[in-house]
């Protein structure tokens, strides 16, 4: 298993991650930021375990996030 890490507070709500990977991301109607669905959050960092098959696409999204707040481990 790998992980997506989302440093959510700096999200600018561009919608790219949601467009590319709607199974994992949705837009919060509350604050207009992306939410990593089913993730566990602590101190503004949200973490979700993902299967290895999703890693490459997730890394591509992380690289394209305009504020670089997505990491894949
Ligand atoms: S790509 Fe980055 S800035 Fe854009 S919505 Fe997703 S997390 Fe936020």
Boltz pocket constraint, residues with backbone or C-beta under 6 A from the ligand:
constraints:
  - pocket:
      binder: B
      contacts: [[A, 10], [A, 11], [A, 12], [A, 13], [A, 14], [A, 15], [A, 16], [A, 17], [A, 18], [A, 33], [A, 34], [A, 61], [A, 64], [A, 65], [A, 66], [A, 67], [A, 68], [A, 69], [A, 70]]
      max_distance: 6.0
